[in-house]
Amino acid sequence: APDAPETAAGTRAAAQRLKMRRELAAAAMELFATKGYEATTVDEIAGAAGVARRTFFRHFRSKEEAIFPDHDDTLVRAEAVLNAAPAHEHPLDTVCRGIKEVMKMYA
């Protein structure tokens, strides 16, 4: 396919973006655990991840967002699980599947 190189490049870029988000989130959590949330600055998070402040803000709007980096996407996926539940499925089983989807955010 003629667009295969662009697709591969796009996939690599998405993987790099996800990797950086995870590195920033991990740096944030480490600093929050050692210094406390309030005492930790965005500059410190960026520095711990080895990037500039501007790079942090390309990935997150605030340090609060770094705590739950994929929160909005996770809620969309959990809602999809709940909405797609078969009519015969027990509601508790449906809710458990939704919770498992949310817990993937922490894996």
C-alpha positions in Angstrom: 0.0 0.0 0.0 1.4 3.4 -0.9 0.5 4.9 2.5 2.2 2.2 4.5 5.3 4.2 5.4 3.2 7.1 6.7 1.1 4.6 8.7 4.3 3.0 10.2 5.7 6.5 11.0 2.4 7.5 12.6 2.4 4.3 14.7 5.9 5.0 15.8 5.1 8.6 16.7 2.0 7.5 18.7 4.2 4.9 20.5 6.8 7.5 21.3 4.1 9.9 22.6 2.6 7.3 24.8 6.1 6.4 26.1 6.8 10.0 27.0 3.4 10.4 28.7 4.1 7.4 30.8 7.6 8.6 31.7 6.3 12.0 32.7 3.5 10.4 34.8 6.0 8.1 36.5 8.3 11.0 37.2 5.4 13.0 38.6 4.2 10.1 40.9 7.8 9.5 42.2 8.1 13.2 43.0 4.7 13.4 44.6 5.5 10.4 46.8 8.9 11.8 47.9 8.2 15.6 48.1 4.4 15.8 48.3 2.0 16.9 45.7 1.9 20.6 46.6 5.7 20.9 46.9 6.3 19.4 43.5 6.6 21.7 40.5 6.0 21.0 36.8 9.7 22.1 36.2 10.8 19.3 38.6 8.6 16.7 36.9 10.0 17.7 33.5 13.6 17.7 34.8 13.1 14.3 36.4 11.9 13.0 33.0 14.8 14.7 31.2 12.6 17.0 29.1 11.8 20.7 29.0 8.8 22.3 30.7 7.2 22.9 27.3 7.4 19.1 26.6 5.5 18.5 29.8 2.7 20.8 28.6 2.5 19.2 25.2 1.4 16.0 27.1 -0.5 17.4 30.1 -2.5 20.6 30.9 -1.4 20.5 34.5 0.4 18.4 37.1 -3.1 17.3 38.3 -3.6 15.7 34.9 -0.3 13.7 35.2 -1.8 11.8 38.1 -4.4 10.2 35.9 -2.9 10.6 32.4 -5.5 8.7 30.4 -8.5 9.4 32.6 -10.8 10.7 29.8 -10.0 7.8 27.4 -10.4 5.3 30.2 -13.9 6.6 31.0 -14.9 6.4 27.3 -13.7 2.8 27.2 -15.5 1.9 30.4 -18.7 3.5 29.2 -18.4 1.5 25.9 -18.1 -1.8 27.9 -21.2 -0.9 29.9 -23.2 0.2 26.8 -22.3 -3.0 24.9 -23.3 -5.4 27.6 -25.5 -8.2 26.4 -29.0 -8.1 27.7 -28.6 -11.6 29.3 -25.5 -10.6 31.2 -25.9 -10.1 35.0 -25.5 -6.4 35.9 -22.7 -7.3 38.4 -20.7 -9.0 35.7 -21.1 -6.0 33.5 -19.9 -3.6 36.2 -16.9 -5.8 37.0 -15.9 -5.7 33.3 -16.2 -1.9 33.4 -14.1 -1.8 36.5 -11.4 -4.0 34.9 -11.3 -1.5 32.0 -10.7 1.3 34.4 -8.0 -0.7 36.3 -6.0 -1.1 33.1 -5.1 2.6 33.5 -3.0 1.6 36.6 -1.3 -1.4 35.0 
